[in-house]
Amino acid sequence: MKKIFYTSLIFFFLFSNVNAGSRFGDLTELRDDRMRGKDNQWVRPHPGPFVWNNIEKEKGVFSWDKADQYVTYAQNHNQNTIATIWPYSNWEQKSCKRKKGRSPFGKHFAKYLSKPCSMENYKLFLSALVDRYDGDGSNDMPGLTKPIIYWEIMNEPEFKMFFKGTEDDFVEIFNFSSELIKLKQKDAVIIMAGAAGMFPESKKFWKSALPKIKDNFDIANMHHITPPDGKCDKDFWVGEFSELLQSLNINKPIWVTEAMTGKCKVIPSYINAFVSGAEVIIDVGVNAPGMKMSKSSRKKLNNFIQEVDRFKSVKLISKKKAEFILKDGSTKIIDF
């Protein structure tokens, strides 16, 4: 209990003076009208339209229709987009005879999941992508009013279903991408590729990889996806992830960009994650694969979001009671 209160006090002091934006968001998929996210919150299209293979299907020929559709919808609904960059293109990886991967996204994704054959080819794509959505007035998407600032480079690279390469390959792609984005867009915020939980294999990968990329990301990124049996962690692994970061002398904000509650109770899970140090939590969405949140739990979550969103700080005041300081300075006590 002392440890929980100590962590909550740290979180309170860290956030007591910030200008808090939304603390919540959703994974989105425009083809599903239940998965388009909420107005004025975060959205993380997944896998999203920022896949090299979907934008540049053949060398030098760019198709922006799908990506523009997502960006236009987000700006029309005042959503802040987390854009996940996938550095895979079929034509490019065929050029050096890469072996096909096995992605969970099917026909809407690339068939090859390895490191690009040519980082110069990848550079041309990534430069064009950032240039279209950075909002600098040059080569922007027509009608762009809400630029993309938050770029997430890759996703769960420790798992072969998302990246068919070595740790060194990942590190090279990540650092290369981050440096290029920062060069082209000075206010860009780089989000670490989401860690797939704190399972032993994930922890081993990130304990080795994080020191090699720590200077090239601004936000540490955690996922909490439950296995089929619904087994879950009480704070979405944020506490354990925070300890890993601290052990590596990495002091970065923590976001949970995939949150699935499984058998855990929804409000205690969210509160414990915030108290353990999470700044933003992105729900997997009402129709995501895997164990679904019940309708009653979904209602509780939506009510909770309405009550405390954009809070400035949070701390536990007892085992089952949390105090939120809201944006306007008022206090909200949540019993859970």
Secondary structure, DSSP 8 states (H G I E B T S, - for coil): -HHHHHHHHHHHHHHTTS-----EEEEE-TTSTTSS--TTSEEEESS-S-BHHHH-SBTTB---HHHHHHHHHHHHTT-EEEEEEB---HHHHHTTT------TTGGGS-S--S--S-HHHHHHHHHHHHHHHS-SSSS--TT--S---EEEE-B-TTSTTT--S-HHHHHHHHHHHHHHHHHH-TT-EEE--BB-TT-HHHHHHHHHHHHHHGGG-SBEEEEE---TT----TTTTHHHHHHHHHHTT----EEEEEE--TTS-HHHHHHHHHHHTEEEEEE--TT-SSS---HHHHHHHHHHHHHHTT-SEEEEEETTEEEEE-TTS-EEEEE-
